[in-house]
Amino acid sequence: MADAHSFSRPDEVRVRHLSIDLAVDFESRRLHGAVTLDCERLGEAQRLVLDTLGLELHSVDDGAGQALEWSLGPRDALLGQALQVT
């Protein structure tokens, strides 16, 4: 069942575990770091779709360090932006 308040598609790919490693820069009021997701693909899904808002992403890779294709969708006033990872 789709959630009208989210870009995510948990019926295609589910996030099973999330680890966050962040550093706080109080002066610039920013967080810097990395997030690691353990995901489960359900069926033949070709991409993971996540909800984001105000993120500056530099890279997305798999568990072996191989770069993955990713894109941020257009910003929506209510939903933020969809992050799509192939």
Residue, then its C-alpha position, 0 to 999 in steps of 0.5 A: m500500500a502506497d503512503a500518500h505522504s512519502f516518496s518511499r516504496p517499502d513494498e519494493v525495498r525495505v530498510r532493515h537497519l540504519s547506522i549513522d555516524l555524524a559530526v556536529d559543526f556548531e559554527s556552521r550549524r551543519l551535520h557531516g557524516a555517513v549513513t549506512l542502510d541494510c536493505e531488503r529487496l522485495g521482488e524485482a525492484q530496481r531502485l531504493v526510494l527514500d524521503t529527504l529534505g535539505l541534504e547535500l549528498h556527495s556519494v552513494d555506494d554499496g557495501a563493497g564501496q562500489a559507486l551506485e547511481w543516484s538522483l534527487g527528484p524535484r523538491d515538493a513543498l510537503l514531501g521534500q525530495a525523493l532520493q532514488v538509488t539504482 
